[in-house]
Amino acid sequence: MNAPMAAIADPDRAVAKRAFEAMMGMRKIDIAAIEAARRG
């Protein structure tokens, strides 16, 4: 599974929500930003 999909499919709903919200503000997918959002 690729990083963005793994992030929004995380079993921890708070982690998935942060990752999803981070992606919604992106024009281009930024994997580093998605991983940072997952970490909190």
C-alpha positions in Angstrom: 0.0 0.0 0.0 1.4 3.4 -0.8 2.0 6.0 1.9 -1.0 8.3 1.4 -3.4 5.3 1.4 -1.7 3.7 4.4 -2.0 7.0 6.2 -5.7 7.5 5.7 -6.4 3.8 6.4 -4.6 3.9 9.7 -6.6 2.1 12.4 -6.1 5.0 14.8 -8.9 7.4 13.6 -7.0 10.5 14.9 -4.0 9.6 12.9 -6.1 9.0 9.8 -7.9 12.3 10.2 -4.7 14.3 10.5 -3.3 12.6 7.4 -6.5 13.2 5.5 -6.7 16.8 6.5 -3.0 17.4 5.5 -3.7 15.9 2.1 -6.8 18.0 1.4 -4.6 21.2 1.5 -2.1 19.9 -1.0 -2.0 20.6 -4.7 0.7 17.9 -5.1 1.1 15.0 -2.8 3.8 15.6 -0.3 4.8 12.3 1.3 6.9 14.0 4.0 4.0 16.2 5.1 1.7 13.2 5.2 4.1 11.3 7.4 4.6 14.3 9.7 0.8 14.6 10.0 0.6 10.9 11.0 3.2 11.4 13.7 1.2 14.3 15.1 
